Amino acid sequence: MLLIGARASGKSTVAAQLGAPWIDMDDAVCAHLGGSSAGTMFSEQGEAAWRDAEATVLRTLLDDGPSIIAAGGGVGCVGGTCDIVDAARAHGTLICIWLRITPETAMARLAAGGDRPALRGEDAVAEAPQVMADRSDRWQAMADHIVDADGPLGDVLTAVRAIIDQQK
């Protein structure tokens, strides 16, 4: 299962609460690149290196990884990960759940802290609405299920668990 959506949509938070093996893709990409944080790696090595590493890591995780992957915000939307996600879904080996939030929620959560890289030379908070607008059609196309994630974590977890139960 791949949790997709905007930065700060709660993908890692939700994955950690589901009680199954999981991994944060940003952490896995950082480890692959030999760094400590997404923001640092993104700024030091650039977006192209990040996206290449993301594709390599995603392939590995889909072959050998845990049952739940908390994707980075661009996974499936930019770079080589688009074809990887599409192929896995076409083969029936991947379910994508879009944790959908509003731009206002994203901005509030991003403003509250974290090491989120700016993608367009702005700060992560200011650029969030446009990044989300640019990616929302792709998230919609990838999503096997959509969970509105603006509300309380408990409600989001209930919705995701219901989807998991349907897959059994």
C-alpha positions as CSV (number, residue, x, y, z in Angstrom):
1,M,0.0,0.0,0.0
2,L,1.3,3.4,-1.0
3,L,0.1,6.5,0.9
4,I,0.2,9.4,-1.4
5,G,-0.5,13.1,-1.1
6,A,0.8,16.5,-0.3
7,R,3.6,17.3,2.1
8,A,2.1,17.4,5.6
9,S,-0.9,15.4,4.6
10,G,0.0,12.9,7.4
11,K,1.3,10.0,5.3
12,S,4.0,9.0,7.8
13,T,1.9,9.7,10.8
14,V,-0.9,7.5,9.5
15,A,1.5,4.7,8.4
16,A,3.2,4.6,11.9
17,Q,-0.2,4.1,13.5
18,L,-1.5,1.3,11.4
19,G,0.3,-1.5,13.2
20,A,2.0,-3.0,10.2
21,P,5.5,-2.8,8.8
22,W,6.0,0.6,7.1
23,I,8.7,2.9,5.8
24,D,8.9,6.6,5.2
25,M,10.2,7.0,1.6
26,D,11.9,10.3,2.4
27,D,13.9,8.6,5.1
28,A,14.8,5.8,2.7
29,V,15.9,8.2,0.0
30,C,18.0,10.1,2.5
31,A,19.7,6.9,3.6
32,H,20.3,5.9,0.0
33,L,21.9,9.3,-0.7
34,G,23.9,9.2,2.5
35,G,22.2,12.2,4.2
36,S,20.2,13.0,7.3
37,S,17.2,15.0,6.1
38,A,15.2,15.5,3.0
39,G,15.7,19.3,3.1
40,T,19.4,18.9,3.3
41,M,19.7,16.3,0.6
42,F,17.3,18.2,-1.7
43,S,19.3,21.4,-1.4
44,E,22.8,19.8,-1.4
45,Q,22.3,17.3,-4.2
46,G,19.5,18.9,-6.2
47,E,16.0,17.8,-7.3
48,A,17.3,15.6,-10.2
49,A,19.5,13.5,-7.8
50,W,16.6,13.3,-5.3
51,R,14.1,12.1,-8.0
52,D,16.6,9.5,-9.4
53,A,17.1,8.1,-5.9
54,E,13.4,8.2,-5.2
55,A,12.8,6.0,-8.3
56,T,15.6,3.5,-7.3
57,V,14.3,3.3,-3.7
58,L,10.6,2.9,-4.8
59,R,11.6,0.0,-7.0
60,T,13.4,-1.7,-4.1
61,L,10.6,-1.1,-1.7
62,L,7.9,-2.5,-4.0
63,D,10.0,-5.6,-4.5
64,D,11.3,-6.2,-1.0
65,G,9.8,-3.5,1.3
66,P,7.3,-3.4,4.0
67,S,3.5,-3.6,3.4
68,I,3.0,0.2,3.9
69,I,5.0,2.9,2.1
70,A,4.5,6.6,3.1
71,A,5.5,8.3,-0.1
72,G,7.2,11.6,-0.5
73,G,4.8,14.3,-2.0
74,G,6.2,14.0,-5.5
75,V,6.2,10.2,-5.7
76,G,4.1,9.2,-8.7
77,C,3.8,12.8,-9.9
78,V,7.3,13.6,-11.1
79,G,10.4,11.8,-12.2
80,G,10.7,8.1,-12.8
81,T,8.3,7.1,-10.1
82,C,5.3,7.8,-12.3
83,D,5.9,4.7,-14.5
84,I,6.9,2.6,-11.5
85,V,3.6,3.4,-9.7
86,D,1.5,2.9,-12.8
87,A,3.1,-0.5,-13.6
88,A,2.6,-1.8,-10.1
89,R,-1.0,-0.7,-10.0
90,A,-1.6,-2.2,-13.5
91,H,-0.2,-5.5,-12.2
92,G,-2.5,-5.4,-9.1
93,T,0.5,-5.3,-6.7
94,L,-0.1,-1.8,-5.4
95,I,-3.0,0.0,-3.8
96,C,-2.7,3.8,-3.6
97,I,-4.5,5.8,-0.9
98,W,-4.5,9.5,-1.4
99,L,-4.6,11.4,1.9
100,R,-6.2,14.5,0.6
101,I,-5.9,17.8,2.4
102,T,-6.8,21.4,1.6
103,P,-4.0,23.9,0.8
104,E,-5.0,25.7,4.0
105,T,-4.3,22.6,6.1
106,A,-1.0,22.0,4.3
107,M,0.1,25.5,4.9
108,A,-0.9,25.4,8.6
109,R,0.9,22.1,9.1
110,L,4.0,23.2,7.2
111,A,4.2,26.4,9.2
112,A,4.1,24.4,12.4
113,G,7.6,23.0,11.6
114,G,9.6,20.3,10.0
115,D,12.4,20.1,7.5
116,R,10.5,20.4,4.2
117,P,12.4,21.5,1.2
118,A,11.2,24.3,-1.0
119,L,10.7,23.0,-4.5
120,R,10.4,26.3,-6.4
121,G,12.8,28.6,-4.6
122,E,10.1,29.9,-2.3
123,D,9.5,28.6,1.2
124,A,7.6,25.3,1.5
125,V,4.6,27.1,3.1
126,A,4.2,29.7,0.4
127,E,4.5,27.3,-2.5
128,A,2.2,24.6,-1.1
129,P,-1.0,25.7,-2.8
130,Q,0.6,25.8,-6.3
131,V,2.5,22.5,-5.8
132,M,-0.8,20.9,-4.7
133,A,-2.7,22.3,-7.7
134,D,0.0,21.0,-10.0
135,R,-0.1,17.5,-8.6
136,S,-3.7,17.0,-7.6
137,D,-4.8,15.6,-11.0
138,R,-2.0,13.0,-10.8
139,W,-2.9,12.1,-7.2
140,Q,-6.5,11.7,-8.3
141,A,-5.5,9.4,-11.2
142,M,-3.3,7.3,-9.0
143,A,-5.7,7.0,-6.1
144,D,-7.5,3.7,-5.7
145,H,-9.1,5.3,-2.6
146,I,-9.3,8.9,-1.3
147,V,-9.3,9.8,2.4
148,D,-10.0,13.3,3.4
149,A,-7.2,14.0,5.9
150,D,-7.9,17.5,7.2
151,G,-9.7,16.2,10.3
152,P,-8.6,14.4,13.4
153,L,-6.0,11.6,13.1
154,G,-8.4,9.1,14.6
155,D,-10.9,9.7,11.8
156,V,-8.2,9.4,9.1
157,L,-7.0,6.1,10.7
158,T,-10.5,4.7,10.8
159,A,-11.0,5.4,7.1
160,V,-7.6,3.9,6.1
161,R,-8.2,0.8,8.3
162,A,-11.6,0.3,6.6
163,I,-9.9,0.4,3.2
164,I,-7.3,-2.2,4.5
165,D,-10.1,-4.4,5.8
166,Q,-11.8,-4.3,2.4
167,Q,-8.6,-5.6,0.7
168,K,-8.4,-8.7,2.9
